[in-house]
Amino acid sequence: MSDKSITERKGDGKGEGEPSTFAVVDRRPQFEGSGAAEAEPRYPSFVEELKARAEEAERRAREISAAYRRIDEERDAFRERLTRDLERRVDIARAEIMRRIIPTLDDLDRAIAAARATRDPVALLSGVTLTRERILQALAAEGVEEIRTEGRPFDPEVAEAVATETTDDPARDNLVVEELERGYALRGALLRPARVKVARVQRSPSSARDEP
């Protein structure tokens, strides 16, 4: 309901017969933007605070996720660089070994040529022996060592018994009497076990029955 205040203004004493003058004041509440779009709703302060915290948490989560992605990418890149560097080092080491062994082919060629020219087995033996020594020198430079087993007790850690030889001497029992193939180790690690013949004492049937 409209609230109107009507104020009567009387004359100043002149012309009392003149009609009175009225002033109308509209005191109805005025609404801004009537008919326009309504203003954005205002949330209570604690709701606005929660909303701000949620937006901050989402922002931090995006930053952390991006940081983890960068770490993963850097780790993958480092792993690839490390792999390439390792492969390069292996290739360099392999090439160096080949450079040391290839000259032995020249020695073999010379030994074969000398044997064909003179048909002297001594010359061939000398050439092959020299070649073997040069190969051993190249391997030794890389840390390769021969495993000596002949005349020593059989050790299954470094040798493989592929043949046996009977003996009547108990002191020779379990001794390596012949190396069929020499074993090699690289800085203490076994490369290839030796293949050997081992002496075994021949036991009589009575002693075999006495054994537990």
C-alpha positions, 0 to 999 in steps of 0.5 A: 500500500502506497504511503503518501504524505499530504501537506496542506499549504494555506494561503498567506492571508490574501484571497482566502477564497483561493483553493489550498495547495497540496504537495504529494511525497511518494515514500514507497521503497525504491528498487534499483534496476527495476526490470533489469537483471538481478544482482549477483547473489551474495553468499554468507562470509563463511561460504565465501571463505570455503569457496576461496579455500577450495579454489586455492586447494585446486590451484595447489593440486594443479601445481603439484601435479605439474611438478610431478609430471616435470619430475617424471620427465626429468627422470626419464630423460636422465635414464635415457642419458645414462643408458646412452652413456653406458652403451657408449662406454661399453662400445669404447671398451669393446673397441679397445679390446678388439684393437688389442686382439686384432694384431694377433691375426697378423701373427697367425698369418705370418706363422702360416705363411712361414710354415707354407714357405719352409715347411718347418714345423718349428717355425709354425710352432714358434709363430703360434706360440707367439700369437698365443702369448700376445692374446694372453697379454691383451686379455691380461690387460683387461683383467683376465687371468688363467686358472691353474688347476693341474696338480692341485686338488679338484675344486668344483668352484673353478673346474669341471671334471669331465674324465677320471683316472684311477690311481693306487696312490692315495696321495693323488686321490682327487688331484687334477692330473690333466687340463683339457681346457683351461679356465679363466677368471675376470678380476676374480669372477669366473669366466669359464671353468676349466675342464679337467681329468681327476685322479681317483683311488681305486678302492677294493670291493672290501673297502667299499663294503666297509664304507658307511 
